[in-house]
């Protein structure tokens, strides 16, 4: 992390009173761990942060981390409007009502002396004065919240934190490191450059959890000596590695193991295309007591377990609709592998997943994460 980038981050963060941390609508555990680390870091700079994720239902993987319950799938009062009654010197009596015409405010000045008070309506002001995006290649990856609050993103400075080559550098400050094995590793470098004294047990545990999950406990071929050095440093600070390993790898439910078994039974691999895929249905979820939120962790473990595979896909059913979850641990631009046709929405579109010149799949794509 370059010194000037770290200082720019500090300048923006220290001036902020209400930063909003935003995650990708497609769940990414590493990014969620970083969000929780920043949630613990920013108050040390005088800020009161909030975390938004439309995929909050998928956060069970890191539910054991400090402040995990603070990830919200909606932003409370994202915008405020100031009404000024110039010349009013005492507290008035205020009433309001809502009818078919809208919201009405009635102000009664019981101590009025006959003077007329002018009313001034200030332009709408957003409560959040800084946006920090984590693992978002572009703003559209936020989902409906971006569509419904586009003015917020035009008026508010954005710190864009990512390690993906797909990132479009849309922030006023872009902290992008393509060589980092995880966003957690990148943020460790950021904090370490700012001031190592900012670390505490909670921040260290969050970042180590993100690194362990992203690298599959450092089994990924992308792991570097620097990654291992950072992990060692986080444990020296106080990161609880034992609890992370226990929660991520030693607490799988019987239902999860049964679902994993069904995936393995139906797994088809193509070593020449470095591809593995399987299909499950709603009956599988019902009989194992699981749901589609369990799939990302299982499919990533699948990639880590088969070294010849670079792309894994699971076709599944939900409410009589067919979806496909595609994940890769390699530096593969999935956008170039996917050709979209007749797309009606991000979550329900007919797609072709192409590897080389051969058509492999024709299914509806729910989400993909690289």
PALOMI-985986 format. One record per residue (C-alpha): residue in one letter; x, y, z. Coordinates in nm, 4 decimals, padded with zeros to 6 digits, always signed. Layout:
% residues N
NODE type       px       py       pz
NODE    a        X        Y        Z
...
//
This chain:
% residues 370
NODE type       px       py       pz
NODE    x +00.0000 +00.0000 +00.0000
NODE    x +00.1529 +00.3309 -00.1105
NODE    x +00.1959 +00.5867 +00.1673
NODE    x +00.0056 +00.8600 -00.0181
NODE    x -00.2929 +00.6268 -00.0723
NODE    x -00.3009 +00.5384 +00.2968
NODE    x -00.2879 +00.9079 +00.3896
NODE    x -00.5704 +00.9876 +00.1472
NODE    x -00.7778 +00.7145 +00.3105
NODE    x -00.7038 +00.8613 +00.6525
NODE    x -00.7947 +01.2137 +00.5424
NODE    x -01.1308 +01.1045 +00.4018
NODE    x -01.2143 +00.8683 +00.6882
NODE    x -01.1133 +01.1067 +00.9667
NODE    x -01.3338 +01.3832 +00.8250
NODE    x -01.6347 +01.1535 +00.7991
NODE    x -01.8964 +01.1316 +01.0728
NODE    x -02.1289 +00.8798 +00.9112
NODE    x -01.9562 +00.6542 +00.6541
NODE    x -02.1555 +00.3887 +00.4710
NODE    x -01.9772 +00.0605 +00.3960
NODE    x -02.1354 -00.1171 +00.0966
NODE    x -02.0908 -00.4774 -00.0157
NODE    x -02.1559 -00.6570 -00.3435
NODE    x -02.5091 -00.7901 -00.3904
NODE    x -02.3385 -01.1205 -00.4746
NODE    x -02.2120 -01.2598 -00.1470
NODE    x -01.8360 -01.2627 -00.0945
NODE    x -01.7142 -01.3776 +00.2487
NODE    x -01.3776 -01.2023 +00.2203
NODE    x -01.5500 -00.8673 +00.1597
NODE    x -01.7860 -00.9235 +00.4533
NODE    x -01.4895 -00.9880 +00.6824
NODE    x -01.3273 -00.6637 +00.5652
NODE    x -01.6501 -00.4710 +00.6255
NODE    x -01.6545 -00.5918 +00.9858
NODE    x -01.2881 -00.4982 +01.0274
NODE    x -01.3581 -00.1444 +00.9013
NODE    x -01.6655 -00.1275 +01.1241
NODE    x -01.4264 -00.1718 +01.4188
NODE    x -01.1582 +00.0585 +01.2745
NODE    x -01.3562 +00.3687 +01.1733
NODE    x -01.4838 +00.4612 +01.5242
NODE    x -01.1176 +00.5049 +01.6195
NODE    x -01.1153 +00.7901 +01.3683
NODE    x -01.4290 +00.9472 +01.5142
NODE    x -01.6811 +00.7996 +01.2691
NODE    x -02.0028 +00.6066 +01.3253
NODE    x -02.0149 +00.3588 +01.0330
NODE    x -02.3007 +00.1561 +00.8909
NODE    x -02.2751 -00.1582 +00.6756
NODE    x -02.5164 -00.2300 +00.3918
NODE    x -02.5477 -00.5579 +00.2017
NODE    x -02.8433 -00.6813 +00.0012
NODE    x -02.7061 -01.0352 +00.0527
NODE    x -02.7256 -01.0104 +00.4329
NODE    x -02.9067 -01.3454 +00.4461
NODE    x -02.5825 -01.5150 +00.3365
NODE    x -02.3713 -01.3827 +00.6244
NODE    x -02.4192 -01.6899 +00.8473
NODE    x -02.0668 -01.8054 +00.7570
NODE    x -01.9114 -01.5248 +00.9613
NODE    x -02.1844 -01.4867 +01.2219
NODE    x -01.9249 -01.5599 +01.4909
NODE    x -01.7207 -01.2483 +01.4108
NODE    x -01.7508 -00.9345 +01.6251
NODE    x -02.0344 -00.7019 +01.5177
NODE    x -02.1597 -00.9437 +01.2486
NODE    x -02.5171 -00.8538 +01.3438
NODE    x -02.4526 -00.4951 +01.2303
NODE    x -02.4665 -00.5839 +00.8598
NODE    x -02.8037 -00.4530 +00.7364
NODE    x -02.9998 -00.5125 +00.4184
NODE    x -03.1503 -00.1663 +00.4298
NODE    x -03.0222 +00.1800 +00.5131
NODE    x -03.2237 +00.3679 +00.7728
NODE    x -03.3008 +00.7315 +00.6843
NODE    x -03.0452 +00.7651 +00.4057
NODE    x -03.1614 +01.1193 +00.3323
NODE    x -03.2733 +01.4187 +00.5386
NODE    x -03.4382 +01.7506 +00.4531
NODE    x -03.3841 +02.0632 +00.6651
NODE    x -03.6704 +02.3118 +00.7144
NODE    x -03.5682 +02.6436 +00.8724
NODE    x -03.8198 +02.8917 +01.0237
NODE    x -03.6169 +03.2131 +01.0199
NODE    x -03.6946 +03.4483 +01.3052
NODE    x -03.8541 +03.1815 +01.5261
NODE    x -03.6904 +03.2185 +01.8690
NODE    x -03.8850 +02.9685 +02.0805
NODE    x -03.9782 +02.6028 +02.0454
NODE    x -04.3022 +02.5745 +01.8456
NODE    x -04.5730 +02.3131 +01.8791
NODE    x -04.5470 +02.0669 +01.5887
NODE    x -04.8099 +01.8282 +01.4537
NODE    x -04.8173 +01.6175 +01.1389
NODE    x -05.0500 +01.3979 +00.9386
NODE    x -05.0369 +01.1743 +00.6334
NODE    x -05.3155 +01.1547 +00.3777
NODE    x -05.3557 +01.0760 +00.0092
NODE    x -05.1871 +01.4044 -00.0836
NODE    x -04.8726 +01.3364 +00.1174
NODE    x -04.7014 +01.4204 +00.4470
NODE    x -04.8105 +01.7459 +00.6156
NODE    x -04.6296 +01.9335 +00.8942
NODE    x -04.8199 +02.1887 +01.1050
NODE    x -04.6136 +02.4362 +01.3082
NODE    x -04.7921 +02.6401 +01.5774
NODE    x -04.6083 +02.9363 +01.7277
NODE    x -04.8095 +02.9893 +02.0457
NODE    x -04.5847 +03.2819 +02.1475
NODE    x -04.6122 +03.4694 +01.8184
NODE    x -04.6082 +03.8524 +01.8389
NODE    x -04.7606 +03.9065 +01.4989
NODE    x -04.4338 +03.8977 +01.3108
NODE    x -04.4254 +03.6690 +01.0080
NODE    x -04.1515 +03.4059 +01.0059
NODE    x -04.0069 +03.3081 +00.6707
NODE    x -03.9605 +02.9416 +00.5869
NODE    x -03.6500 +02.8092 +00.4159
NODE    x -03.6298 +02.4593 +00.2692
NODE    x -03.2739 +02.3337 +00.2372
NODE    x -03.1886 +02.0959 -00.0432
NODE    x -03.2037 +01.7345 +00.0599
NODE    x -02.8886 +01.6268 +00.2423
NODE    x -02.7757 +01.2672 +00.2753
NODE    x -02.6874 +01.1562 +00.6244
NODE    x -02.3888 +00.9566 +00.5005
NODE    x -02.0872 +01.1717 +00.4120
NODE    x -01.8576 +00.8959 +00.2841
NODE    x -01.9088 +00.5698 +00.0933
NODE    x -01.6664 +00.2788 +00.1172
NODE    x -01.7284 +00.0005 -00.1337
NODE    x -01.5654 -00.3385 -00.0840
NODE    x -01.5269 -00.5889 -00.3655
NODE    x -01.7539 -00.4064 -00.6127
NODE    x -01.6281 -00.3995 -00.9746
NODE    x -01.8774 -00.1216 -01.0485
NODE    x -02.1616 +00.0618 -00.8738
NODE    x -02.4257 -00.1455 -01.0511
NODE    x -02.3044 -00.4420 -00.8416
NODE    x -02.4760 -00.2782 -00.5410
NODE    x -02.8192 -00.3587 -00.6805
NODE    x -03.1472 -00.1773 -00.6179
NODE    x -03.0082 +00.0494 -00.3458
NODE    x -02.7859 +00.2169 -00.6034
NODE    x -03.0716 +00.2452 -00.8535
NODE    x -03.2984 +00.4061 -00.5927
NODE    x -03.0369 +00.6407 -00.4413
NODE    x -02.8156 +00.7390 -00.7339
NODE    x -02.7863 +01.0995 -00.6077
NODE    x -02.6124 +00.9718 -00.2948
NODE    x -02.3317 +00.8270 -00.5052
NODE    x -02.2944 +01.1409 -00.7158
NODE    x -02.2766 +01.3762 -00.4167
NODE    x -02.0700 +01.1635 -00.1781
NODE    x -01.6981 +01.0790 -00.2014
NODE    x -01.6318 +00.7092 -00.2631
NODE    x -01.3415 +00.4954 -00.1419
NODE    x -01.3252 +00.1902 -00.3687
NODE    x -01.1422 -00.1112 -00.2157
NODE    x -01.0887 -00.4205 -00.4294
NODE    x -00.8329 -00.6645 -00.5703
NODE    x -01.0130 -00.7653 -00.8885
NODE    x -00.8872 -00.6832 -01.2409
NODE    x -01.2504 -00.6178 -01.3358
NODE    x -01.2730 -00.3093 -01.1134
NODE    x -01.3622 +00.0067 -01.3064
NODE    x -01.1863 +00.2548 -01.0702
NODE    x -01.5049 +00.4545 -01.0124
NODE    x -01.4083 +00.6009 -00.6734
NODE    x -01.2520 +00.9312 -00.5805
NODE    x -00.9951 +00.7087 -00.4056
NODE    x -00.9309 +00.3664 -00.5588
NODE    x -00.7411 +00.1235 -00.3376
NODE    x -00.6884 -00.1591 -00.5854
NODE    x -00.4162 -00.4223 -00.5491
NODE    x -00.4278 -00.6946 -00.8115
NODE    x -00.1463 -00.8898 -00.6453
NODE    x -00.3234 -00.9311 -00.3116
NODE    x -00.4699 -01.2779 -00.2545
NODE    x -00.7678 -01.1246 -00.0745
NODE    x -00.9228 -00.7897 +00.0103
NODE    x -00.8417 -00.8688 +00.3745
NODE    x -00.4719 -00.8761 +00.2856
NODE    x -00.5046 -00.5404 +00.1103
NODE    x -00.6756 -00.3798 +00.4117
NODE    x -00.4108 -00.5197 +00.6459
NODE    x -00.1491 -00.3353 +00.4399
NODE    x -00.3616 -00.0194 +00.4521
NODE    x -00.3971 -00.0197 +00.8317
NODE    x -00.0361 -00.1175 +00.8833
NODE    x +00.0740 +00.1761 +00.6671
NODE    x -00.1507 +00.4168 +00.8596
NODE    x -00.0558 +00.3103 +01.2116
NODE    x -00.0018 -00.0456 +01.3416
NODE    x -00.1409 +00.0700 +01.6761
NODE    x -00.4862 +00.0880 +01.5145
NODE    x -00.5041 -00.2927 +01.5122
NODE    x -00.6851 -00.4772 +01.7894
NODE    x -00.7994 -00.8358 +01.8490
NODE    x -01.1331 -00.7856 +01.6711
NODE    x -00.9868 -00.6237 +01.3595
NODE    x -00.7136 -00.8877 +01.3391
NODE    x -00.9647 -01.1735 +01.3756
NODE    x -01.1874 -01.0322 +01.1006
NODE    x -00.8996 -00.9907 +00.8553
NODE    x -00.7518 -01.3335 +00.9294
NODE    x -01.0961 -01.4916 +00.8835
NODE    x -01.1256 -01.3239 +00.5431
NODE    x -00.7814 -01.4470 +00.4391
NODE    x -00.8421 -01.8023 +00.5602
NODE    x -01.1791 -01.8289 +00.3862
NODE    x -01.0549 -01.6760 +00.0601
NODE    x -00.7462 -01.8983 +00.0405
NODE    x -00.9201 -02.2085 +00.1805
NODE    x -00.6896 -02.2099 +00.4806
NODE    x -00.3935 -02.1122 +00.2600
NODE    x -00.4346 -02.4074 +00.0224
NODE    x -00.4980 -02.1817 -00.2779
NODE    x -00.2160 -02.1676 -00.5372
NODE    x -00.2406 -01.7875 -00.5227
NODE    x -00.1016 -01.7778 -00.1675
NODE    x +00.2284 -01.5873 -00.1494
NODE    x +00.5009 -01.5665 +00.1166
NODE    x +00.3648 -01.2199 +00.1961
NODE    x +00.0221 -01.3726 +00.2662
NODE    x +00.1709 -01.6099 +00.5210
NODE    x +00.3703 -01.3276 +00.6760
NODE    x +00.0558 -01.1170 +00.7138
NODE    x -00.1341 -01.4088 +00.8679
NODE    x +00.1466 -01.4555 +01.1182
NODE    x +00.1351 -01.0850 +01.1996
NODE    x -00.2407 -01.0946 +01.2569
NODE    x -00.2067 -01.3873 +01.4968
NODE    x +00.0662 -01.2006 +01.6839
NODE    x -00.1750 -00.9091 +01.7228
NODE    x -00.4378 -01.1383 +01.8709
NODE    x -00.6401 -01.2904 +01.5855
NODE    x -00.8219 -01.5999 +01.7101
NODE    x -00.7138 -01.8552 +01.4495
NODE    x -00.8464 -02.1539 +01.6467
NODE    x -01.1978 -02.0149 +01.6567
NODE    x -01.1899 -01.9214 +01.2884
NODE    x -01.0846 -02.2731 +01.1851
NODE    x -01.3420 -02.4294 +01.4143
NODE    x -01.6256 -02.2144 +01.2805
NODE    x -01.5307 -02.2436 +00.9119
NODE    x -01.4209 -02.6053 +00.8876
NODE    x -01.5225 -02.7991 +01.1966
NODE    x -01.8846 -02.7001 +01.2514
NODE    x -02.0596 -02.8154 +00.9341
NODE    x -02.4098 -02.9383 +01.0056
NODE    x -02.5229 -03.2886 +00.9147
NODE    x -02.7489 -03.1333 +00.6514
NODE    x -02.4578 -02.9482 +00.4916
NODE    x -02.2542 -03.2687 +00.4773
NODE    x -02.5482 -03.4518 +00.3174
NODE    x -02.5823 -03.1793 +00.0537
NODE    x -02.2066 -03.1964 -00.0102
NODE    x -02.2414 -03.5721 -00.0604
NODE    x -02.5183 -03.5284 -00.3186
NODE    x -02.3087 -03.2754 -00.5083
NODE    x -02.0121 -03.5130 -00.5172
NODE    x -02.2308 -03.8027 -00.6363
NODE    x -02.3522 -03.5993 -00.9343
NODE    x -02.0289 -03.4196 -01.0105
NODE    x -01.9120 -03.4162 -01.3716
NODE    x -01.5629 -03.2949 -01.4546
NODE    x -01.3891 -03.1977 -01.7754
NODE    x -01.0160 -03.1748 -01.7176
NODE    x -00.9433 -03.0394 -02.0659
NODE    x -01.1720 -02.7432 -01.9990
NODE    x -01.0768 -02.7343 -01.6282
NODE    x -01.4445 -02.7398 -01.5430
NODE    x -01.6666 -02.9210 -01.2903
NODE    x -02.0429 -02.9037 -01.2565
NODE    x -02.3325 -03.0743 -01.0800
NODE    x -02.7081 -03.0330 -01.0584
NODE    x -02.9330 -03.0430 -00.7522
NODE    x -03.3010 -02.9694 -00.7063
NODE    x -03.5435 -02.8375 -00.4478
NODE    x -03.5982 -03.1875 -00.3113
NODE    x -03.2276 -03.2048 -00.2251
NODE    x -03.2536 -02.8849 -00.0223
NODE    x -03.5709 -03.0036 +00.1499
NODE    x -03.4403 -03.3498 +00.2416
NODE    x -03.1079 -03.2169 +00.3722
NODE    x -03.2562 -02.9167 +00.5542
NODE    x -03.0379 -02.6700 +00.3621
NODE    x -03.0832 -02.3935 +00.1059
NODE    x -02.8925 -02.2215 -00.1749
NODE    x -02.6988 -01.9981 +00.0687
NODE    x -02.4878 -02.3027 +00.1587
NODE    x -02.3620 -02.3437 -00.1988
NODE    x -02.0863 -02.0782 -00.2261
NODE    x -01.8794 -02.2295 +00.0549
NODE    x -01.9305 -02.5830 -00.0775
NODE    x -01.8423 -02.4985 -00.4351
NODE    x -01.5300 -02.3057 -00.3328
NODE    x -01.4205 -02.6054 -00.1274
NODE    x -01.4781 -02.8152 -00.4374
NODE    x -01.2323 -02.6030 -00.6366
NODE    x -00.9739 -02.6199 -00.3593
NODE    x -01.0077 -03.0010 -00.3431
NODE    x -00.9573 -03.0648 -00.7164
NODE    x -00.6369 -02.8943 -00.8365
NODE    x -00.7131 -02.9547 -01.2064
NODE    x -01.0394 -02.7539 -01.1867
NODE    x -01.0509 -02.3778 -01.2381
NODE    x -01.4261 -02.3215 -01.2740
NODE    x -01.7070 -02.4922 -01.0812
NODE    x -02.0783 -02.4536 -01.1413
NODE    x -02.3806 -02.5792 -00.9520
NODE    x -02.7203 -02.5807 -01.1225
NODE    x -03.0025 -02.5649 -00.8715
NODE    x -03.3752 -02.5041 -00.8450
NODE    x -03.5576 -02.2523 -00.6303
NODE    x -03.9320 -02.1908 -00.6478
NODE    x -03.9517 -02.3813 -00.9772
NODE    x -03.6851 -02.1586 -01.1351
NODE    x -03.3460 -02.2884 -01.2475
NODE    x -03.0294 -02.1031 -01.1508
NODE    x -02.6562 -02.1500 -01.1841
NODE    x -02.3877 -02.0504 -00.9358
NODE    x -02.0431 -02.0175 -01.0961
NODE    x -01.7254 -01.9607 -00.8937
NODE    x -01.3575 -01.9577 -00.9852
NODE    x -01.0497 -01.9260 -00.7682
NODE    x -00.8305 -01.8405 -01.0660
NODE    x -00.7712 -01.5065 -01.2383
NODE    x -01.0423 -01.5708 -01.4945
NODE    x -01.2636 -01.2891 -01.6214
NODE    x -01.6033 -01.4589 -01.6056
NODE    x -01.7638 -01.1662 -01.7821
NODE    x -01.5770 -01.2637 -02.0969
NODE    x -01.6963 -01.6217 -02.0533
NODE    x -02.0620 -01.5258 -02.0251
NODE    x -02.2745 -01.4091 -02.3181
NODE    x -02.6106 -01.2744 -02.2052
NODE    x -02.9228 -01.3030 -02.4205
NODE    x -03.2749 -01.1691 -02.3543
NODE    x -03.1672 -01.0505 -02.0099
NODE    x -03.4623 -00.9236 -01.8076
NODE    x -03.2817 -00.8802 -01.4760
NODE    x -02.9492 -00.9535 -01.3093
NODE    x -03.1019 -01.2405 -01.1148
NODE    x -03.2943 -01.4120 -01.3896
NODE    x -03.1411 -01.4124 -01.7360
NODE    x -03.0699 -01.6737 -01.9998
NODE    x -02.6966 -01.7090 -02.0472
NODE    x -02.4333 -01.9145 -02.2223
NODE    x -02.1165 -01.9983 -02.0346
NODE    x -01.8396 -02.0361 -02.2924
NODE    x -01.4932 -02.1877 -02.2447
NODE    x -01.2812 -02.1687 -02.5574
NODE    x -01.5029 -02.2273 -02.8595
NODE    x -01.7283 -02.4892 -02.7008
NODE    x -02.0677 -02.4138 -02.5549
NODE    x -02.0798 -02.5768 -02.2127
NODE    x -02.4012 -02.4549 -02.0496
NODE    x -02.7291 -02.2871 -02.1393
NODE    x -02.9034 -02.2050 -01.8135
NODE    x -03.0384 -01.9166 -01.6136
NODE    x -02.7638 -01.7432 -01.4210
NODE    x -02.8459 -01.6293 -01.0690
NODE    x -02.5070 -01.4910 -00.9730
NODE    x -02.1392 -01.5360 -01.0253
NODE    x -01.8362 -01.4296 -00.8213
NODE    x -01.4714 -01.4345 -00.9222
//
